[in-house]
Structures are given as structure tokens and as C-alpha cells.
Amino acid sequence: MLKDLFSKKKKYATIPSEQAKQDVPEGIMTKCPKCKKIMYTKELVKNLRVCISCGYHHPMSAPERIACLLDEGTFQEYDRHLLSKNPLDFPQYIEKVEEDREKTKLNEAVVTGEGMINGFPIVIAVMDSRFRMGSMGSVVGEKIARAIERAMEKSVPFIIFTASGGARMQEGVLSLMQMAKTSAALKLFSEQGGLIISVMTHPTTGGVSASFASLGDYNFAEPGALIGFAGRRVIEQTVREELPEDFQTAEFLLKHGQLDAVIPRHELKDVLTNVLDIHQSRGGDEWHTN
């Protein structure tokens, strides 16, 4: 018996073949990067991509966020036709952009449009980190600026969800110019009494964090979101000291007065509804920030 048990001829465990691995549908399971729990992707999506075990907020795509936040059937997209060019003739830039278009089914790293949140009309911009890491190029800046102008024309609040690695290096100074353009549009909107709500998600960094992401009348963030301008290592090398463990997290920024609130994803729609309700004029057609 023992001889047979340890016989080389018998195989009691096998390593799955490459073909067997390929037979498992891709994306059916998701591993949480924080608690390492493996869960069905469908269950994660049902839970708004918040880990059922530890509460970690997984990134959401722009279409997912719009679907869970806006009233069903109310969203109308703006400027979907705008496409990036290659003004600096950067090698393989357009090819990479086209790859992201195919992968994400989006034309750029931000989706803009109008809709309603529990009956309140708003204009919304949602960045998507799957597209060139949510980097801000000329089209991203233009779409956001146009969305702000639409909010101004319609006299409705403007809500933006940020998720970005910063300015898009392939467009050089043209990308950096979007910081000034979007900031100027928000300033004009604010001067006319427009309500601006910024919700920073993971990650919000670089030129985006230093411009429109931080210019809301309300600056909110999701739990654990990385928010900052320069990278941690760059700052540590510059100031020559070790930074706190939670540096550049949403919780750190809230503690130091740079955010108004850190809001879990499941509570966000209710919070936004309350804010919109507070700022709507009694007549029901106008909005004010004070």
C-alpha cells in the first residue's frame, strides 16, 4: 500500500495545463489589493466595486460611476466626437490612444454630460483612469471647460469626479495650458454664483490636483484615495525627511484641512443630494453657493 502510494507512476496532484487556464473566463474573479481576498467580480460590481471584506474602494470606470450616481435614463453625453491629435508628433502617441479607445470603448479620459441626481439637474464630468491613466491632454481640458460653460448656460451645479496621473506628457505645454483654461472657466462660473462640487478618487495627482480638482465649493474624496502633486519620493528627497505613512491620502488631507469630507461610495449619492437640496433656491430654478 505504502509502496503504491509513493509510486512515481501514480499522480495524485496535477498542475493545470495552459489550455485549462485559458478555459477559465478572464475577469471572473478579482483579488483585493488591500486584504488579498479573492471574490467574484460580479459581486464586487454589485457592491459598487467596494471590497466586501475590507471596504477598499476599487477604481470605477466613468460609465459605471455615471450609472450608479445619475437617475436612470437622464444622462446625455457632451462632446463625444472630440478626439486627440498629435501636435508634437510624439512617437506612437496616436497608436496608444487608439489602443485605449478600443480597450475602454471611450474616446478620451473624461466623459462629460448632463443628467439628474434624485431629480436635481446637474452637469457632470467623470475622469476614467483606464484611458492613458486619466492624463489631462488638450481634449480632456476642452471637454471639462465646455461642460463648465454648459453648466453656466443652464444655471445648474457642476460636479466633477477626478482620477488622473496628471498632465499628458505627450502633449507638452499644450497639456499644461489646460490647468489654466479649466481653472479660469471655474472662476467665471463661481463668480456667477455657480455651485462646484469636486470628488477626488484614487488617484488624483499632478496638474489635475493642482487645478480644477481642488477648486470646488465642496472638495470631497473617497476613502484611501491618493491625492497630491509631486510623488512621495520626490518630496522626501527635496525636504530631506521621512513623510508620515498616510501622507497624500484622503484621510491625511482631511485632517489638515484640504478636504471638506471623505465619503464612502455607498453614501455619496445621498450626500450629493443633500448638498444640492441645500443650495437650490426656493423657486426651484436657480442655484447659489452661499
Secondary structure, DSSP 8 states (H G I E B T S, - for coil): -HHHHT-TT--S-----HHHHHHS-TTSEEE-TTT--EEEHHHHHHTTTB-TTT--B----HHHHHHHHS-TT--EEE-TT-----TT--TTHHHHHHHHHHHHS-SSSEEEEEEEETTEEEEEEEE-TTTGGG-B-HHHHHHHHHHHHHHHHHT--EEEEEEE-SB-GGGHHHHHHHHHHHHHHHHHHHHTT--EEEEEEEEEEHHHHTTGGG--SEEEE-TT-BEESS-HHHHHHHHTS---TTTTBHHHHHHTTS-SEE--HHHHHHHHHHHHHHHB-TTSS-B---
